[in-house]
Amino acid sequence: MTALIDKSKYPSLLIGCGAIGSRNEVHNLAKLLNAPVVHSLKGTEVLEYHDPYSIGGIGHLGTPHGIAVVDECDLLIMLGTDFPYSAFLPEHGNIIQVDLNSKNLGHRVRINQGVVADVKETLKILTPRLKEKKNDTYLKKMQNKRDKWFRKTAKEYDLGNDKIIHPQSVVLTISELAEDDAIFVGEVTVWVATRLKIYSNQRLISSCNHGSLGVGLPAAIGAKAKYPDRQVIALCGDGAFGMLLADLVTAARYELNLVAIVFRNDKFGFVELEMEASGYPRFATDLVNPKFSDVANACGCIGIEVKKPEQLKQVLKDALVMNKPVVVEVYVNPDELILPPKIDIATAWKFTTGKVKEMLIERKIQNLF
């Protein structure tokens, strides 16, 4: 393993949930190798957002600069991840994979070397045996890509720049306001994966493997029951939140001072995207929602409605210090475009096919009347 790493010119690290608890070890290895680090969704919290070696996520919920790290490296070191989307992993097979589960080694992609071991203990042993790489050209290239994207994001989703509320703006704002040890429950997965800034001892809980709808509020209740002294923030889509509204009574009954932010766009946005990306026309993805803020008040919680960008930051700031369960219902842009970080010809064709089918169906319906 040391020979493979010492021989490489542009090594990169890919970290997953198996690397949680190894923040210092991952940082030290990246620093020694001048290697950019990317993460799976479940590995988001391993490195802090502002760690200089942390570049971004990969996969369908990743970022363009995160994808570039994997595409351009000559050696990928996978630490504690069985990343399921092999199309985003290097075809060259020059990969080292460290995982406690032997079944994960080479499971998704051809690898050069596999190591069955704990990530933290492996890095403690490995790092002192490696030669330092002083050339930081590759690292700086990826850092520049990341920083350029962040600057563009900050400009596009500044709350003072528009009359509508972008879902990205909500995630960026709550990232800024949350405490250093806050626990996030991420259910609006696209925006959480690409925009949430994890700091210090913050945690991210998400239904990653199953992608289950409706876990936001009950998971937040569980997190608050387990860690009553920590700030708990649930980021929920309106379709998923509506599935388990009765849990608001539970939150009120036990006086759990959590905050649930409901991204209201009156549709199953991600389901709609998946249908169109598979070549199908969108169907039955529209929602008929109640006013979630009124429901929250009726259940004994505090319900607040936000429709204007200039209201958002102060409302969230107030919600975070209330000593009761709070539901902040934010009316976000329903036409927000969700695009994967890398689009191949096949995906583009399916998406186009789905859109054409939608147009044909709508025209038929119009002709009927």
N, C-alpha and C positions, 0 to 999 in steps of 0.2 A: 504493500500500500504506500509506504513512504517513497519507494522508487517511482511509482506512477505520479505522485503529487510533485515530487522534485523535478520530474521530467517535463511537466506541463508548463505552458507559458501563460495560459489564460484560464485558470481554474475558477469555478464558481461553486457556491454552496446552495443546496435546496433543503430547507428545513420543514419538518412536519411536527405533529403533536408529540412524537416520540422524543423531540428535543426540548420540550417544555421543562423548565428547571435547569437548563444548560446555557442560560444567557451569557454568562461570563466566558464559558468555554468556547461557544460559537463565535463570540466577538474576538476572542484572542486568536483563534485559528484564522478568521477572516483578516485580522490585522497583520498577522505573520505572512500570509500569502498575498496580501493586497487583493483579496477576492471579494467580489460583490456577492451579496446574500439575497436569495429570493425565498418565498415561503408559500406553502399551501394555505388554504383558508384556515385549517385547523392549527397551523403553525404561526398564525398572525402574531400571537402574543409573545413569542420566543424572544425576538429582538424589539427594542423600543422603536417607535416611529422615527425618532431623530437620530438613531444610531447611524454613523456615517457609512457603514457597510450594508445597511438595510436598503434594498432598492425597491422591492414591491412584490406583488403576488403574481402567480402564473395560472394558466388555465383559462376557462371561459369566464371566470370571475376575476381575472388578473388585470394587469396594466401593461401597456405597450412596452415600457422600459423593463418590466419584469420578464416579459417574453424574450426581449432582446438579450438579456443575460444568458438565458439557456440556449438560445439559438447560436450565439457567437462564442461560447466557451469551447475549449478543447478538452476539458475534463469537468465532469459534474460530480460533486460529492453529495450524495443524498443521505440526509441524516434524520432517521426516525420518521420516514414517510413512505407510504405505499401509494404514491400519487396516481389516481385512477385514469387520468387522461393522457394516454401514451403519445397522442399526436403532438403534445406540447413538450415531449422529452427528446433529447438528442438521438438522431438515427445512427450516429457514429459508434455508439455503444461504449465509448470510453467513459465509463461510469463506475464509481465506487459507491456501494450502498451499505449503510450501517443500520441494522435493525435488530431488535430483540427477537422478533418473530422470523424464523428461518423461511417460512412460507412466502414472506414478502420479497425475498431476494430474487430479483429477476422476474418478478411476477408480471410487471407491466411492460418492461422494456429489457432489451439485451444489455447485460452489464459486464464489465471487465473483472470486477472483484467484489465479492460480497463478504460482509463481516457480521456474524451473529453476536451482538453485544449491546450493552447499554451505551447510549450516545454520550452521556456526560463522562462516564468512566473511560470510554474509548478516547475522547478528545484530551482528557488529562494525560493519558499515556502517549498519545500520538504527537501532540503539538510540540513538546520539547525535542522530539527526534527529527523534526523537519527543518529544512533550510529556509531562511527568510528570502522572500521574493521582493526585491527592491523596485522593480518596474511597476509603476502604478498607472500606466497609460490606459489599460483596459478598464480598471476600476473607475478612473476619472471620467472616461467616456460614458460609462453607465450612470455615474452620479450626475453628469451634465444632462443626460436624457431625463432622469428622474426630476431634477430641479426645474428643468424647463416645463415639464408636465405639471408640477406643483404650482408654479407661477401662473400658468394658464388656467388651472383649476381655481385658484384664489381669485383671479380676475373675473372669470365667467360666472362664479357662483357667489359673488359678493352680494349680500342682502340689499345693498343700496342700488344695485344695477338693474333691477327689473321690477315689474309689477306683479309677477307671479312668484310662487315659492318653489324652487327646485328641490327635489329630494336630496340632492347632493349638498345643498346649503344647510339642510337640517342636520345631516350627519356631521358636517364640518363644524357647525355651531356647537353641537352637544359635545364634540371632541374637545373643543376649547374650554367648555364650562365644567366638565366632569372632574371629580376629585382624582388624585393620583392613584388611589386603590379602588376605583369604581369597577363594578361588574356590569358589563354590557351583555344583553341578550339580543343577538342579531337575527332578525327574521326577514327584514328587507335585504336579502343576501347580497344582491348586486351592489347596492350603495354602501353597505357595511364593508364588503370585501375590498372595494376600491377607494373609499373615502375616509373610513374610520381611522383615526390616529391613536394608536395604542401607546400609552406612556407608563413609565415606572412600574407599579405593581398592579396595573389594571388587568382584568380578565375578560375574555370573550367566550360566551357560550352560544352555540348554534347547533341546530339539528343537521349536521353536515352529511353524515352517511345516508340518512333517509330523506332529508329535505322535507320533513313533515311540516304541514301547515298547522297553525294554532298553538305552537309551543311557546310563543313569546311571553304571554302573561303567566301561565302556570310555571314556566321555568324561572321567571323573575320572582314569583312567590316563593319557590323553593330556594332560590339563591338568598333571598332576604331572610327567610327562616333560618338558613344555615349561617349566614353572616349578618346579623342584625345591625352591626355597627358600620357596615360598608354601604356606600351608595349603590343602588341597583337601578339600572336604566334599561328598559325594554324598547327596542326599535321594531315596530310591528306594521305589517301591511294591513290594510283595512279588511281584506277578505279573510285573512287568517285570524285577525283579532275578533271578528264577528262570530267565530266558531265556538268560543268559550267565554262568552260574556258573563255567565254565571259566576266565574271565578272572581269577578269584581266584588261580589258579596263576601267571598272568603277573605280577600285583601282588606276589605273594610272591617270585617268582623275581628280580625287579629291586628288591626291598626298597623299594617305594614307600610311604612313610608317609602314606597317605591314609586318610580315614575315610568309610565307607559306612554310612549310617543307613537301615535297612530298616523301613518302616512296615508291620507285619504285621497285616492284618485278614482274611486268608484269602479274599479275593475281588478281582475287578477292579471296584473301587468306582466309578470314573469311567465305565467302560463301562456298568455297571449304570444309572447315572444317565442317560447318554445314551439308552439304550434306553427307559427309562421316560418321559423327557421327549419322546421321539418317538412315544409312544403304544403302545409294544411292552412285553409282559411281560418281566421279566428272565429270561434263559435262559443256562445254561452259564457263569455268571460266578463260580461258587464255585471255590476252589482247594484242591488237596491239596498242601500245602507240606512240604518237609523242615524240619528245624531248621537254619536258615541259619547260626546260630552254630557248630553242629557241623561243617557243611560247610566253613565258613571255617577252623576249626582243622585240619581234615583236609587242606586245601590249603596250609597253611603260614602262614596269617594268624592274627590273634587274633579270636576270636568271643566276643561278650558278649551275654547275654540280659537284657532288662529287661521286667519285668511289673508293677512297682509304681511309682506316680508319685514316691514319695520317693527312689527309686533313680536316677531319670533324670539329674538334673543332675550328680551326682558321677561317674556312669559316663561321660557325655559329656565332662566335664572331664578325666578320666583318659585317655580315648581320644584326645583331641586332642594329648597330649604323648607318646604312645607312638611309638617309632621303627620301627614295622612297620605294614603295612596292617591296619586294624581294621574289623570288621563289627559294628555295634551293632544287634541285632535287637529292635525295640521292639514289644510287643504293644499296638496302639492300638485304641480303641473301634471295633468292626466296624459299629456302628449309627449312626455319626456322620452327621448329615444334611447333605447338600451342596445348598445352594440358590443359584441365581443372584441377583445383587444387584437385579435388576428382573424381575418376573414379569408377563407379559401374559396376557390371557384365553386366547389360543390355547395357550400353553405350559401353563397350569394345566389346561386341558381334556385335553391329550394326556397329562399326567402322571397325571391321575385315571383316564383310559381305560386306561393301562398297569397301574395298580394294580388296577382292576376285573378286567382279564384275568388277572392273577396269581391273584387270589382264585378265579376260576372254574376255572382250570387246577388249582390245588391241591385244590379241592373234587372235581373229576373224578377226580384221582389217589386221593384218600381213598376214594371210592366203589368204585374198582376193587378195593380190599383190604378 
